[in-house]
Amino acid sequence: MSNGGELLQIDPVELQFPFELKRQISCSMKLTNKSDNYVAFKVKTTNPKKYCVRPNTGIVMPHSSSEVKVTMQAQKEAPPDMQCKDKFLLQSVVASPGAAAKDITPEMFNKESGNYVEDCKLKVVYVPPQLRLPVREGSEEGSSPRASVSENGAVNTSEFNNIARAYNEQQDSSLETKALISKLTEEKNSVMQQNNKLQQELELLRRERNRSRGGIPTVYVLVIALLGILLGYLLKRT
């Protein structure tokens, strides 16, 4: 979807974020100057603490384009029904020939001063990660599961929630697996250190035996054998 004003064409006018919990997400929009004038723009939002816009002001030269990146801060929880009420407003106005970003002033966007200012309202839409459109007739089969999208672009909320839930469960399972591997690795290293220490003690006992021509106490032999069995068990688990 794109919007064609007299000064700037904005593509898209619907900011779509592949929503994921606890992760920064970005999307971009392209501003195309269709006029013969230098055009200054300014981006506002109803929730400035939640979003970072770069650049939030700028100049688009005649018959050229500029890109604006909007980044949503990491969210701790998903909104009800994955609906977002945040809005953006992009204002554009004719600037002086050769103007640069440093020449932009708030007064340029003041309509009460008689300036012609174009307003374009942008809404925010959350979509599932890696959303793909439904397969049309004649397309290849065997593609991966995807969320369905209606003709008007609305996302099936139930499928959205199922995808998000499955993704979060997968992430949690991955973290648990990493924690278990880390714990087993620590146990293995600890046992190996103990085994090395016992090996050194055994070597010391052997030397004492050679000097005294005596035998090694049976209890040390049993301890070493048990530790060897334990070490082998832990190595198999990891």
Sequence and secondary structure as in RCSB ss.txt:
>XXXX:A:sequence
MSNGGELLQIDPVELQFPFELKRQISCSMKLTNKSDNYVAFKVKTTNPKKYCVRPNTGIVMPHSSSEVKVTMQAQ
KEAPPDMQCKDKFLLQSVVASPGAAAKDITPEMFNKESGNYVEDCKLKVVYVPPQLRLPVREGSEEGSSPRASVS
ENGAVNTSEFNNIARAYNEQQDSSLETKALISKLTEEKNSVMQQNNKLQQELELLRRERNRSRGGIPTVYVLVIA
LLGILLGYLLKRT
>XXXX:A:secstr
  EE SSEEEE SEEEEE  TTS EEEEEEEEE SSSEEEEEEEES TTTEEEESSEEEE TT EEEEEEEE   
SS  GGG    EEEEEEEEE TT  GGG  GGGG GGGT  EEEEEEEEEEE TT      TTS S       B 
TTS B HHHHHHHHHHHHHHHHHHHHHHHHHHHHHHHHHHHHHHHHHHHHHHHHHHHHHHHHT    HHHHHHHH
HHHHHHHHHHHH 
